[in-house]
Amino acid sequence: MLSCDICGETVTSEPDMKAHLLIVHMENEIICPFCKLSGVNYDEMCFHIETTHFEQNTLEGNFERINTVQYGTSDNKKDNTLQCGTEVNSSIHSGCASHPKNSAQSLIKDSTLKHEAFYSENLTESRKFLTSREKQSDLTEIKGSIYETTYSPPECPFCGKIEEHREDMETHVKTKHANLLDIPLEDCDQPLYDCPICGLICTNYHILQEHVDLHLEENSFQQAGMDRVQCSGDLQLAQQLQQEEDRKRSEESRREIEEFQKLQRQYGLDNSGGYKQQQLRNMEIEVNRGRMPPSEFHRRKADMMESLAIGIDDGKTKTSGIIEALHRYYQNAATDVRRVWLSSVVDHFHSSLGDKGMSIPCIPKIQSMIEDAWKEGFDPQGASQLNNRLQGTKAWIGACEIYILLTSLRVKCHIVDFHKSTGPLGTHPCLFEWILNYYSSEGEVSSKVVCTSKPPIYLQHQGHSRTVIGIEEKRNRTLCLLILDPGCPSREMQKLLKQDVEASSLKQLRKSMGNLKHKQYQIVAVEGALSPVEKVARRQASQVFTAEKIP
């Protein structure tokens, strides 16, 4: 048994329920959403809306409201609603949606056919229902009511004229409103083409192709413009990078020239004169500043010329007896020193006006001897760097030049390069340890002061050379070098020769590890004498000059 969801009446089968819904409820439920017309079935209402309210339905988009007309809660009614809505929708959007006149014509034709099919099916069900209940007398009344509603005269969708028959309405629309029909009825099924770029609908494939080509041309123009902008930006960037590169090269070239000129001045290769010119210039400066009388200038000039002629220093800046004075001091004082090693006897020479910065006397003679060593074949690379000439220049005499000079004189020596710091804060503990081993290698001694037979050590760093004459070992095991500096005036060195030397006087000699923080140090240490064969071997080895490196 089936129960009606609307009125609660009970029927025996599904066909009976369909007939019940059709006869009892359908004609009283549908209401037009525009003019409130009621009392018609679903297909008739669709036809009414499409013919009477076409413009409102198209412009306001209210056609979807047909699908919301209430039929109650029956599933069968919902199915009929969806089916009818789909059919009407199909008739409107079958490819001619942009031509409302054709849509109306299609509705006039298709709607009547659908009405006939719909009611034919439901009338069959109704007849079965009435036959089973033997109510043939009521069938005539029911059929009359249905057909009166179904075949109500159609109305023209353009002028509102009513015709009795569907064929007459079609003829009326084609004759009276032919100018409103843009596309013939038989062309409604023509395929439409959507533009893949903007979505425009075209009715012809060739038109669509031309339309898409316009899009592509526009994109190519835009891309070309972007490429030109990008190319301009790349060109500007390339120009900026090139300018920056040129600026850097110019800076590097200028810096290299300045460094080269600085090195020339530093090593005396700027043709500004040698020992003689330098001493004369410095003495003239002293006279101009009022620190040297003219008579002293002429006296020193004469002494200098004599010294240059015989190659012997005049000894006016020499201080002798320093090692002996240090021995007495450490024996009687320096309670904080555990042990001290002193070199063999050595004299101190204060740098004169002619050899400012150098600690070896008679500079022109030394220069001449180094040039002779080059002529023998020692260190050809170094000779080439200095243009095989030292006399008459202010070129520095460094550790390499001292090594080849001593070697050419058959003095056995050793050159060591401490090319980088080996301790914290840029210190060189390895340098101190090497010098300690050098002076203490003669054997264990028990005395506090050890006077060795070791010669002084030549110590070179950037821009200056000094002489190491000993090393202290403090009671706390720290080390301190004893260094003679040619820049120290002779009057200061004379203070060391007093009987009661004060500790403050040794301050100019003592150099702790924290006082030697140059990036690189080189030393030349004398070890003995060379045989003629050893001299030849070392001359051959100096063709590619190398030094021992620590570390």
C-alpha positions in Angstrom: 0.0 0.0 0.0 1.2 3.5 -0.8 0.2 6.6 1.1 0.0 10.1 -0.5 2.5 12.5 1.2 0.1 15.5 0.5 -3.4 14.3 1.6 -2.7 10.9 3.2 -4.9 8.9 0.9 -3.9 5.3 0.5 -3.6 3.5 -2.9 -2.6 0.0 -3.8 0.1 0.6 -6.5 2.6 3.1 -7.9 0.5 3.7 -11.2 -2.5 4.5 -9.0 -0.4 7.0 -7.0 0.7 8.7 -10.2 -2.9 9.0 -11.4 -3.9 10.3 -7.9 -1.2 13.0 -7.9 -2.1 14.0 -11.5 -5.9 14.3 -10.9 -6.1 15.5 -7.3 -3.0 17.7 -6.7 -1.1 18.7 -9.9 -3.5 21.3 -11.3 -3.8 23.2 -8.0 -0.1 23.5 -7.1 1.8 25.4 -9.9 1.9 29.2 -9.7 3.6 31.5 -12.2 6.5 33.4 -10.6 5.7 36.5 -12.7 1.9 36.9 -12.8 0.7 34.4 -10.2 -1.2 32.3 -12.8 -2.3 28.9 -11.3 -4.4 25.9 -12.1 -2.3 24.6 -15.0 0.2 21.7 -15.1 4.0 22.0 -15.4 4.4 21.9 -19.2 1.7 24.5 -19.6 3.3 26.7 -17.1 6.6 26.4 -18.9 4.9 27.3 -22.2 3.1 30.3 -20.5 6.4 31.7 -19.1 8.3 31.3 -22.3 5.6 33.1 -24.4 4.2 35.7 -22.0 7.2 36.5 -19.9 10.1 35.9 -22.3 12.0 39.2 -21.8 11.8 39.1 -18.0 12.9 35.5 -18.0 16.0 36.3 -20.3 17.1 39.6 -18.8 16.7 38.9 -15.1 17.9 35.3 -15.3 14.7 34.0 -13.6 14.3 31.0 -15.8 15.9 28.9 -13.0 12.8 29.8 -10.8 10.8 27.3 -12.9 12.8 24.6 -11.2 11.9 25.9 -7.8 8.1 25.7 -8.3 6.8 23.6 -5.4 4.9 20.4 -6.1 4.8 18.9 -2.7 7.2 16.2 -1.3 6.5 13.4 -3.7 9.6 11.9 -5.4 7.5 11.5 -8.6 6.8 15.2 -8.7 10.4 16.1 -8.2 11.4 13.8 -11.0 8.9 15.5 -13.3 10.1 18.9 -12.2 13.7 18.2 -13.0 12.8 16.5 -16.3 10.7 19.3 -17.4 13.2 22.0 -16.3 15.9 20.1 -18.2 13.8 19.9 -21.3 12.9 23.6 -21.3 16.5 24.5 -20.5 17.6 22.4 -23.5 15.2 24.1 -25.8 16.5 27.5 -24.8 20.2 26.8 -24.6 20.5 24.5 -27.6 22.9 26.8 -29.5 20.5 29.7 -30.2 20.5 31.4 -26.8 21.6 34.7 -28.3 18.4 34.7 -30.6 15.3 34.9 -28.4 12.9 34.8 -31.4 14.2 31.5 -32.6 13.9 30.2 -29.0 10.3 31.1 -28.9 9.6 29.4 -32.2 11.3 26.3 -30.9 9.3 26.4 -27.7 6.1 26.7 -29.7 6.9 23.6 -31.6 8.6 21.5 -29.0 6.4 22.4 -26.1 3.2 21.1 -27.8 4.8 17.8 -28.6 6.0 17.4 -25.0 2.5 18.2 -23.7 1.0 15.5 -25.9 3.6 12.9 -24.8 3.3 13.8 -21.1 -0.4 13.7 -21.0 -0.6 10.6 -23.2 1.4 8.7 -20.6 -0.5 10.0 -17.6 -3.9 9.4 -19.2 -2.9 5.8 -19.8 -2.2 5.5 -16.1 -5.4 7.2 -15.2 -7.5 4.9 -17.4 -5.9 1.9 -15.7 -6.7 3.4 -12.4 -10.4 4.1 -13.2 -10.9 0.7 -14.9 -9.6 -1.1 -11.9 -12.1 0.8 -9.7 -14.9 0.6 -12.4 -15.4 4.4 -12.6 -15.8 4.8 -16.4 -18.4 7.5 -15.9 -15.9 9.8 -14.3 -13.2 9.4 -17.0 -15.0 11.6 -19.5 -15.1 14.5 -17.0 -11.4 14.0 -16.1 -10.4 13.8 -19.8 -12.3 16.9 -20.7 -10.7 18.9 -17.9 -7.2 17.8 -18.9 -7.6 18.5 -22.6 -9.2 21.9 -22.0 -6.1 22.9 -20.1 -3.6 21.2 -22.4 -4.9 22.6 -25.7 -5.5 26.2 -24.6 -4.9 28.6 -27.6 -1.2 29.6 -28.0 -0.2 33.2 -27.7 2.4 35.0 -30.1 5.5 35.8 -28.0 6.1 39.0 -30.0 2.7 40.7 -30.4 0.5 38.7 -28.0 -2.0 37.5 -30.7 -3.8 34.2 -29.9 -4.3 31.5 -32.5 -6.5 28.4 -32.2 -3.9 26.0 -33.5 -0.2 25.5 -33.2 0.3 25.5 -37.0 -1.5 28.8 -37.3 0.8 30.3 -34.7 3.9 29.1 -36.5 2.7 30.6 -39.7 1.8 33.9 -38.0 5.3 34.2 -36.5 7.1 33.3 -39.7 5.0 35.8 -41.8 4.4 38.7 -39.4 7.7 38.6 -37.5 10.1 37.3 -40.1 12.3 40.3 -39.7 12.8 39.5 -36.0 14.2 36.0 -36.8 17.9 36.6 -37.4 18.7 32.9 -38.1 16.4 30.5 -39.9 14.9 27.8 -37.7 16.7 25.1 -39.5 20.1 26.7 -38.6 19.5 26.5 -34.8 21.6 23.4 -34.6 24.7 25.2 -36.1 27.9 24.5 -34.0 29.4 27.3 -32.0 33.1 27.8 -31.3 34.5 29.3 -28.1 37.7 31.4 -28.2 40.3 29.6 -26.0 41.7 33.0 -24.9 38.8 35.3 -24.1 35.8 32.9 -24.3 34.0 34.8 -27.2 31.5 32.5 -29.0 31.9 32.4 -32.8 29.5 30.7 -35.3 32.2 30.2 -37.9 35.5 28.3 -37.5 37.4 30.7 -39.9 36.1 33.7 -37.9 37.4 32.1 -34.8 40.8 31.4 -36.4 41.1 35.1 -37.4 40.0 36.2 -33.9 42.6 33.9 -32.3 45.3 35.2 -34.7 44.6 38.7 -33.5 45.2 37.6 -29.9 48.5 36.0 -30.9 49.6 39.1 -32.8 48.7 41.3 -29.8 50.7 39.0 -27.5 53.7 39.1 -29.9 53.6 42.9 -29.9 53.5 42.9 -26.1 56.3 40.4 -25.9 58.4 42.4 -28.4 57.9 45.4 -26.2 58.9 43.5 -23.1 61.9 42.1 -24.9 62.9 45.6 -25.9 62.5 46.8 -22.3 64.5 43.8 -21.1 67.2 44.3 -23.7 67.5 48.0 -22.7 67.7 46.9 -19.1 70.3 44.3 -19.9 72.3 46.8 -21.9 72.3 49.3 -19.0 73.3 46.6 -16.6 76.1 45.5 -18.9 77.3 49.1 -19.2 77.3 49.6 -15.5 79.2 46.3 -14.9 81.7 47.4 -17.6 82.2 50.8 -16.0 82.6 49.2 -12.6 85.2 46.8 -14.0 87.1 49.6 -15.7 87.0 51.6 -12.5 88.4 48.6 -10.5 91.2 48.1 -13.1 92.1 51.7 -13.0 92.2 51.6 -9.2 94.4 48.4 -9.3 96.7 50.0 -11.8 97.0 53.2 -9.8 97.6 51.2 -6.6 100.3 49.0 -8.3 102.1 52.1 -9.6 102.0 53.6 -6.1 103.2 50.3 -4.5 106.0 50.1 -7.1 107.1 53.7 -6.5 106.9 53.1 -2.7 109.1 50.0 -3.1 111.5 51.9 -5.2 111.8 54.6 -2.6 111.9 52.0 0.2 114.7 50.0 -1.5 116.5 53.0 -2.8 115.7 52.4 -6.5 114.2 55.8 -7.3 117.5 57.4 -8.5 117.5 59.8 -5.6 121.2 59.3 -4.9 123.3 57.0 -2.8 125.2 57.2 0.4 127.2 60.3 -0.5 124.2 62.3 -1.8 122.0 61.2 1.1 124.6 62.2 3.8 125.2 65.6 2.1 121.4 66.2 1.9 120.8 65.3 5.5 123.6 67.5 6.7 122.3 70.4 4.7 118.9 69.9 6.4 120.6 70.0 9.8 122.3 73.2 8.8 119.0 74.8 7.6 117.3 73.9 10.9 120.1 75.4 12.9 121.2 72.2 14.5 124.6 72.1 12.8 126.9 75.1 12.2 128.3 75.6 8.7 131.8 74.8 9.9 130.7 71.4 11.3 129.1 70.7 7.9 132.3 71.3 6.0 134.4 69.3 8.5 132.0 66.3 8.3 131.9 66.5 4.5 135.7 66.3 4.4 135.8 63.3 6.7 133.1 61.6 4.6 135.1 62.0 1.4 138.2 60.6 3.1 136.2 57.6 4.4 134.8 56.9 1.0 138.2 57.1 -0.6 139.8 54.5 1.7 136.6 52.4 2.4 137.0 52.5 6.2 134.4 54.0 8.5 135.6 56.9 10.6 134.3 55.3 13.8 132.7 58.5 15.1 129.4 56.7 16.0 131.0 53.5 17.4 130.4 52.3 21.0 132.7 49.4 22.2 132.7 47.3 25.4 129.0 46.6 25.5 129.3 42.8 26.0 131.7 43.3 28.9 129.4 45.9 30.5 126.4 43.5 30.2 128.4 40.7 31.8 129.1 42.8 34.9 125.4 43.9 35.1 124.0 40.4 35.1 126.6 39.2 37.6 125.7 41.9 40.1 122.0 42.6 39.4 119.1 41.4 37.4 117.6 39.2 40.1 114.6 38.4 37.9 116.9 36.7 35.3 117.5 33.0 35.7 120.2 32.8 33.0 121.5 34.9 30.1 123.5 34.0 27.0 125.7 36.6 25.4 127.4 36.6 21.9 131.0 37.2 21.2 132.4 40.7 21.4 130.7 43.2 19.2 130.6 47.0 18.7 127.5 49.3 18.2 127.4 51.8 15.3 124.8 54.5 15.3 123.5 55.2 11.9 125.1 58.3 10.4 123.5 60.9 8.2 124.6 59.0 5.2 123.4 55.5 6.1 120.3 56.3 8.0 118.6 53.0 8.7 121.7 50.8 8.3 123.9 49.3 11.1 126.9 48.2 9.2 129.8 50.8 8.8 131.2 52.0 5.5 128.1 51.4 3.4 129.6 52.2 0.0 132.3 49.5 0.6 129.7 47.0 1.6 127.7 47.8 -1.5 130.8 47.3 -3.7 131.5 43.9 -2.1 127.9 42.7 -2.8 128.2 43.8 -6.4 131.5 41.7 -6.6 129.6 38.7 -5.2 126.9 39.1 -8.0 129.7 39.2 -10.6 131.0 35.8 -9.2 127.5 34.4 -10.0 125.8 34.5 -6.6 122.1 35.1 -6.5 121.5 36.1 -10.1 117.8 36.7 -9.5 118.4 39.2 -6.7 121.0 40.9 -8.8 118.5 41.3 -11.7 115.9 42.7 -9.3 118.3 45.5 -8.3 119.6 46.0 -11.8 123.0 44.6 -10.8 123.8 47.8 -9.1 124.0 49.1 -5.4 126.6 51.8 -5.4 125.1 55.2 -5.9 121.6 54.0 -4.8 119.7 53.9 -1.6 118.7 50.3 -2.2 118.3 48.3 1.0 120.8 45.7 2.0 118.7 42.8 3.3 119.2 39.3 4.7 119.8 37.7 1.2 122.5 40.3 0.4 124.3 39.7 3.7 124.2 36.0 3.1 125.8 36.1 -0.3 128.3 38.6 0.9 129.4 36.4 3.8 129.3 33.3 1.5 131.5 35.0 -1.1 134.0 35.7 1.8 133.9 32.0 2.6 132.0 32.6 5.9 129.6 29.7 6.6 126.2 31.1 7.5 122.6 30.1 7.7 119.5 32.1 6.6 116.1 31.3 8.2 112.7 32.7 7.2 110.1 33.0 9.9 107.4 33.8 7.3 104.4 33.9 9.7 103.6 34.2 13.3 103.4 31.1 15.4 101.9 32.4 18.6 98.9 34.4 19.7 98.4 38.0 18.8 100.9 37.9 16.0 103.9 36.8 18.1 106.8 34.6 17.0 107.7 32.1 19.8 109.5 29.9 17.3 111.9 32.7 16.6 112.8 33.0 20.3 113.2 29.3 20.6 115.5 29.1 17.6 117.8 31.9 19.0 117.9 30.2 22.4 119.0 26.9 20.8 121.6 28.8 18.8 123.3 30.4 21.8 122.8 27.5 24.2 124.2 24.8 21.8 127.7 25.0 23.2 126.9 22.8 26.2 125.3 23.0 29.7 126.9 25.5 32.0 126.1 26.2 35.6 126.8 30.0 35.7 124.1 32.6 35.4 125.9 34.5 32.7 127.2 32.5 29.7 129.6 34.4 27.3 129.5 32.2 24.2 131.8 32.3 21.1 128.7 32.6 18.8 128.7 35.7 16.5 125.8 38.1 16.7 122.7 37.3 14.7 121.6 39.5 11.8 117.8 40.2 12.3 115.8 41.6 9.4 112.2 42.6 9.2 110.2 45.0 6.9 112.2 48.2 6.6 114.8 47.7 9.2 117.7 45.4 10.3 119.1 44.9 13.8 121.6 42.7 15.6 120.8 40.1 18.3 123.6 39.9 20.8 122.1 37.6 23.4 119.0 36.2 25.1 117.6 36.2 28.6 115.6 33.4 30.4 113.5 34.8 33.2 112.8 32.9 36.4 109.2 32.5 35.1 110.8 30.8 31.9 109.8 33.6 29.6 112.4 34.7 27.0 113.7 38.2 26.2 116.1 39.1 23.3 119.0 41.5 23.6 119.1 43.6 20.4 121.4 46.4 19.2 119.5 48.9 17.2 121.4 51.3 14.8 118.8 53.9 15.4 119.7 54.1 19.1 122.0 57.2 19.6 125.5 56.7 20.7 125.0 58.8 23.9 122.3 56.3 25.0 124.6 53.4 24.4 127.4 55.0 26.4 125.2 54.8 29.5 125.7 51.0 29.5 129.4 51.4 30.1 128.9 52.9 33.6 130.0 50.8 36.6 126.5 51.0 38.2 124.2 50.4 35.3 120.6 50.9 36.0 117.9 48.5 34.8 116.2 51.3 32.9 119.3 51.6 30.7 118.7 48.1 29.4 115.2 48.9 28.3 116.4 49.9 24.9 118.1 46.5 24.5 115.5 44.1 25.9 112.8 43.0 23.5 110.1 40.6 24.8 107.9 38.4 22.7 105.2 41.1 22.6 107.7 43.7 21.2 108.3 41.7 18.0 105.0 41.5 16.1 106.0 42.1 12.5 104.5 39.7 10.0 107.8 38.2 8.9 111.4 38.0 10.2 114.6 36.7 8.6 117.8 35.9 10.4 121.4 35.3 9.2 123.5 33.3 11.7 127.2 32.6 11.2 128.3 29.0 11.8 132.0 28.9 10.8 134.2 28.9 7.7 133.7 27.4 4.2 136.2 25.5 2.2 136.7 26.5 -1.5 134.6 23.5 -2.6 131.8 24.4 -0.2 131.8 27.9 -1.5 131.4 26.7 -5.1 128.6 24.4 -4.0 126.7 27.2 -2.3 127.3 29.6 -5.2 125.6 27.0 -7.4 122.8 26.5 -5.0 122.1 30.3 -5.0 121.1 30.2 -8.7 117.6 29.4 -7.3 117.9 31.1 -3.9 115.9 29.4 -1.2 115.9 29.8 2.6 114.8 27.5 5.4 111.3 28.3 6.4 109.9 28.0 10.0 107.3 26.8 10.4 
